[in-house]
Amino acid sequence: MCRMIAFVGKRSVDLEGIFGAFREGSKCDPYVTTALGRDYDCHPDGWGYALYDGSSLRHFRSSLPVWREKVSLPKVTGKNIYGIFHSRLASDPSLNSPICSHPFIVATNKEVLLLAHNGSVQVDDASAKGIVDTEWAFSEIVKAGGLERALPRLKEQTKPKSALNLVLLSIPRDQKAPPVMQCLNYYRASQPGRVEYYKMYTADFPWGKIFFSSTFKDLDLSGLGNVELAPLGEVFNLETPNSRIDRRTRPTTVESVRKTRERRT
């Protein structure tokens, strides 16, 4: 069980607030307590990120809890920024190591792929011992030639009471082709606490868009607006808005959006 955020935008300053919320939500998560019980309140079993801006690709993975990691984000300066953040609550403690943390990376003759996953899939390979189920899912995506082609099989292999929440960043070898950030919000859980835990959301920044786990919608992220539940069961692209929001528009936060919705209801 994991927490994750995907970001596509134009300002590196937005990443600082996102990373702060990511650390806070990974350290203290009432959603995982509701889903699993009092013994669980955080995601301590490693974390990682991937950042790409057209001129640099930064990929980092650690077995430490993100809130104990003494590391700052590198500066990114490209016109378009793609980011993935992921923290783990490992179902198998023996697989808590940097090589088991997300995002995973694979290179093909057409592109470089980075994948982060929340949920659990049944690994349909007797020889696949000692690997994380996400690695198996990644191999299925590569073998099928893309996420959408692999999706029916991956949904079929998703365990009951669990999810198949995915973020896949594709960076083409053809430098004229733009990167693509694909997202999926899918779960098979029915118990209310698990459903709320597995839900994924989208929201706007003035110069960007994010896709994120439910935990982060209750944190105060400056400039965040239009918080919506992500489409269920459908792969979609997370894209940078074509037009910038008027700077005179007062920035909103997740908390202010939540309070406004409560007043309306």
Backbone torsions as a table, in degrees:
resi	resn	phi	psi	omega
1	MET	NA	136.8	-167.4
2	CYS	-144.2	168.5	171.6
3	ARG	-124.4	142.2	-178.9
4	MET	-152.9	157.2	177.9
5	ILE	-138.9	135.0	170.6
6	ALA	-116.5	141.9	-176.3
7	PHE	-136.5	136.2	170.1
8	VAL	-130.7	122.8	-176.3
9	GLY	-164.7	-169.3	-175.2
10	LYS	-122.8	-3.0	-177.1
11	ARG	-126.4	125.2	178.0
12	SER	-67.8	-24.6	-179.3
13	VAL	-63.2	-29.8	178.1
14	ASP	-64.5	-31.4	-179.3
15	LEU	-63.4	-32.5	-178.5
16	GLU	-62.7	-44.9	178.2
17	GLY	-68.1	-38.8	178.7
18	ILE	-63.5	-43.6	-179.1
19	PHE	-65.5	-37.9	177.4
20	GLY	-63.3	-43.2	177.7
21	ALA	-66.9	-36.3	178.5
22	PHE	-62.3	-44.0	178.4
23	ARG	-64.0	-44.6	-177.5
24	GLU	-65.2	-46.0	-178.4
25	GLY	-69.2	-29.7	177.7
26	SER	-72.8	-32.0	-178.1
27	LYS	-77.9	-37.3	-177.4
28	CYS	-136.3	107.7	-172.8
29	ASP	-131.2	97.4	178.8
30	PRO	-65.0	-21.6	-180.0
31	TYR	-67.0	-39.8	180.0
32	VAL	-71.6	-30.6	175.8
33	THR	-65.1	-43.9	178.1
34	THR	-64.4	-36.5	-176.9
35	ALA	-75.7	-39.2	-170.6
36	LEU	-116.0	-20.9	-179.4
37	GLY	119.7	175.7	-172.5
38	ARG	-63.9	-23.4	-178.3
39	ASP	-73.4	-6.2	-175.9
40	TYR	-124.3	124.5	179.4
41	ASP	-144.2	5.3	-177.7
42	CYS	-158.3	-177.9	179.6
43	HIS	-127.4	84.7	-168.4
44	PRO	-96.3	-2.3	-167.2
45	ASP	-96.9	52.0	176.0
46	GLY	97.6	163.3	-179.5
47	TRP	-159.1	173.1	177.6
48	GLY	-169.8	169.5	175.8
49	TYR	-147.8	161.4	169.5
50	ALA	-135.5	133.0	178.4
51	LEU	-131.7	131.0	180.0
52	TYR	-136.9	132.6	-179.3
53	ASP	-131.7	16.7	179.0
54	GLY	94.9	-29.1	178.3
55	SER	-114.5	-16.2	178.0
56	SER	-146.7	147.4	174.7
57	LEU	-123.5	115.3	179.8
58	ARG	-109.4	127.2	-177.7
59	HIS	-133.6	122.2	-174.6
60	PHE	-136.0	137.0	176.5
61	ARG	-140.8	143.5	-176.8
62	SER	-145.2	155.2	175.0
63	SER	-93.6	-5.1	179.8
64	LEU	-81.9	156.5	169.8
65	PRO	-62.6	142.4	-175.6
66	VAL	-61.5	-33.0	-177.9
67	TRP	-75.1	-10.6	175.7
68	ARG	-103.5	-3.5	-177.2
69	GLU	-81.5	125.2	178.6
70	LYS	-92.1	74.0	-178.5
71	VAL	-144.0	143.1	175.4
72	SER	-112.8	157.7	-179.4
73	LEU	-71.3	142.4	174.8
74	PRO	-70.1	156.0	178.3
75	LYS	-78.6	134.1	176.0
76	VAL	-119.6	139.4	-169.2
77	THR	-129.1	3.0	-177.7
78	GLY	-69.5	168.3	179.9
79	LYS	-70.3	-33.7	178.7
80	ASN	-125.3	129.2	-174.9
81	ILE	-117.0	133.2	178.4
82	TYR	-120.8	128.4	-176.9
83	GLY	-138.3	145.0	174.1
84	ILE	-132.1	132.1	174.3
85	PHE	-125.3	139.3	-175.9
86	HIS	-149.1	134.6	173.7
87	SER	-128.5	150.3	-170.2
88	ARG	-115.7	147.1	161.0
89	LEU	-121.9	96.3	-169.1
90	ALA	-70.3	133.3	174.7
91	SER	-74.6	-24.4	177.3
92	ASP	-123.5	102.4	-177.0
93	PRO	-57.9	-24.0	-179.8
94	SER	-68.8	-15.2	179.4
95	LEU	-101.5	24.8	176.4
96	ASN	-91.1	95.4	178.1
97	SER	-154.4	164.3	-179.4
98	PRO	-57.7	-34.8	-177.4
99	ILE	-74.2	-11.6	177.1
100	CYS	-97.9	-7.4	179.0
101	SER	-78.6	154.8	179.2
102	HIS	-96.1	162.1	-2.1
103	PRO	-77.3	149.2	173.5
104	PHE	-88.2	155.9	-177.2
105	ILE	-130.6	138.2	177.0
106	VAL	-139.0	139.0	176.8
107	ALA	-112.2	131.7	174.5
108	THR	-117.0	-177.9	179.4
109	ASN	-75.7	-8.2	-179.6
110	LYS	-109.7	-27.9	-171.8
111	GLU	-163.2	167.9	170.1
112	VAL	-108.5	131.0	-175.0
113	LEU	-117.7	140.0	174.4
114	LEU	-128.6	130.4	-173.4
115	LEU	-128.3	134.9	170.0
116	ALA	-125.7	148.5	-169.8
117	HIS	-145.0	142.8	170.0
118	ASN	-126.4	128.3	-179.3
119	GLY	129.0	-161.6	-177.3
120	SER	-148.5	131.7	177.3
121	VAL	-120.6	150.6	176.9
122	GLN	-79.0	118.2	-179.1
123	VAL	-76.0	116.1	-176.1
124	ASP	-97.5	60.8	-179.6
125	ASP	-160.0	109.0	-176.2
126	ALA	-63.3	-24.0	-178.3
127	SER	-86.9	-6.8	-175.4
128	ALA	-87.1	63.1	178.8
129	LYS	-96.0	142.4	178.0
130	GLY	81.6	7.5	176.8
131	ILE	-110.8	158.7	176.0
132	VAL	-79.3	144.9	-178.3
133	ASP	-58.5	-28.3	177.3
134	THR	-62.8	-36.1	178.7
135	GLU	-63.8	-39.9	176.9
136	TRP	-64.7	-44.7	178.3
137	ALA	-60.2	-39.1	179.0
138	PHE	-62.3	-43.1	179.2
139	SER	-62.8	-34.7	177.5
140	GLU	-67.1	-38.7	178.2
141	ILE	-63.7	-46.0	-179.9
142	VAL	-65.1	-44.3	-178.5
143	LYS	-63.2	-37.7	-178.9
144	ALA	-78.0	-16.4	-178.9
145	GLY	89.0	20.2	176.9
146	GLY	149.1	160.1	-177.1
147	LEU	-63.7	-45.3	-176.0
148	GLU	-64.9	-35.2	178.1
149	ARG	-70.6	-32.1	-178.9
150	ALA	-85.5	-12.9	-169.9
151	LEU	-59.1	-45.4	-179.5
152	PRO	-56.9	-42.0	179.9
153	ARG	-69.3	-39.8	-179.8
154	LEU	-66.5	-39.2	176.3
155	LYS	-63.7	-40.4	179.7
156	GLU	-62.4	-34.4	-177.5
157	GLN	-89.2	-5.0	177.8
158	THR	-67.0	130.5	-175.5
159	LYS	-71.3	146.8	174.0
160	PRO	-58.0	148.3	-178.9
161	LYS	70.7	7.2	-176.7
162	SER	-123.5	-160.3	-172.6
163	ALA	-146.8	168.7	173.2
164	LEU	-134.5	67.8	175.9
165	ASN	-89.5	125.4	-172.3
166	LEU	-133.1	147.5	167.4
167	VAL	-131.0	124.8	-178.8
168	LEU	-128.4	116.2	176.0
169	LEU	-100.6	122.4	179.6
170	SER	-110.7	122.1	179.2
171	ILE	-113.7	105.7	-175.9
172	PRO	-66.4	148.2	173.4
173	ARG	-70.9	-28.1	173.7
174	ASP	-72.7	108.3	-173.5
175	GLN	-68.1	-11.8	177.3
176	LYS	-83.0	-17.3	-179.9
177	ALA	-88.6	137.3	-178.5
178	PRO	-77.4	151.9	171.9
179	PRO	-63.9	159.1	178.9
180	VAL	-132.1	129.0	175.7
181	MET	-107.2	107.6	179.3
182	GLN	-98.6	143.5	-177.0
183	CYS	-132.6	150.4	177.1
184	LEU	-142.4	129.6	173.6
185	ASN	-113.2	105.4	-177.5
186	TYR	-148.4	133.5	177.1
187	TYR	-147.7	153.8	178.5
188	ARG	-111.3	2.4	-179.8
189	ALA	-69.4	151.7	176.2
190	SER	-125.8	-23.1	177.9
191	GLN	-64.4	128.4	-171.9
192	PRO	-51.7	-43.0	-179.3
193	GLY	-62.7	-40.1	178.5
194	ARG	-71.2	-37.2	178.1
195	VAL	-59.9	-48.0	179.8
196	GLU	-63.3	-35.3	178.8
197	TYR	-65.8	-42.2	-173.4
198	TYR	-83.5	-14.7	-179.4
199	LYS	-59.5	140.3	176.4
200	MET	-116.1	147.1	-175.4
201	TYR	-126.3	160.8	170.4
202	THR	-120.8	156.7	176.2
203	ALA	-157.9	162.9	-179.2
204	ASP	-104.4	144.8	161.3
205	PHE	-108.2	162.0	176.2
206	PRO	-55.7	-30.0	-179.2
207	TRP	-127.5	28.5	-177.4
208	GLY	-172.6	-175.6	-178.4
209	LYS	-145.0	143.7	177.0
210	ILE	-132.3	156.8	176.6
211	PHE	-127.9	125.9	-167.9
212	PHE	-152.0	156.4	177.2
213	SER	-67.9	155.9	-174.0
214	SER	-55.7	-34.1	-178.2
215	THR	-51.1	-39.3	-170.1
216	PHE	-81.3	-10.2	-179.2
217	LYS	-73.3	-16.2	-179.9
218	ASP	-97.4	3.9	180.0
219	LEU	-98.1	155.5	-174.5
220	ASP	-85.4	94.0	177.2
221	LEU	-105.0	110.3	-176.4
222	SER	-62.8	133.9	176.7
223	GLY	89.4	-0.6	-176.3
224	LEU	-85.3	136.1	178.2
225	GLY	-149.9	172.6	178.8
226	ASN	54.4	50.2	178.8
227	VAL	-72.9	123.3	-177.8
228	GLU	-138.3	150.2	172.9
229	LEU	-67.3	130.4	-179.3
230	ALA	-67.8	150.8	177.7
231	PRO	-53.2	138.7	-176.3
232	LEU	-91.4	123.8	173.0
233	GLY	81.1	3.1	-177.5
234	GLU	-118.3	133.3	174.8
235	VAL	-74.7	133.4	176.4
236	PHE	-140.6	159.3	-179.8
237	ASN	-93.5	134.6	173.8
238	LEU	-91.1	118.4	-171.1
239	GLU	-126.9	149.9	175.6
240	THR	-70.1	132.1	177.6
241	PRO	-57.8	142.0	-179.1
242	ASN	-75.3	-28.2	-178.6
243	SER	-120.8	144.0	-179.0
244	ARG	-84.4	145.0	177.0
245	ILE	-74.1	142.9	-179.9
246	ASP	-53.2	128.9	-178.2
247	ARG	-63.8	-19.5	-179.7
248	ARG	-77.8	-14.0	178.1
249	THR	-64.9	129.9	-178.6
250	ARG	-68.5	124.7	179.4
251	PRO	-60.1	140.1	176.9
252	THR	-108.0	166.6	177.0
253	THR	-127.0	163.6	177.6
254	VAL	-58.1	-40.8	-178.2
255	GLU	-64.9	-42.2	-179.5
256	SER	-68.1	-35.9	176.4
257	VAL	-63.1	-42.6	-179.2
258	ARG	-63.5	-44.7	-179.1
259	LYS	-64.3	-38.7	178.6
260	THR	-62.6	-42.8	179.5
261	ARG	-64.7	-36.8	179.0
262	GLU	-65.0	-39.7	179.3
263	ARG	-65.1	-37.2	-177.9
264	ARG	-69.9	-28.1	-178.9
265	THR	-93.9	NA	NA
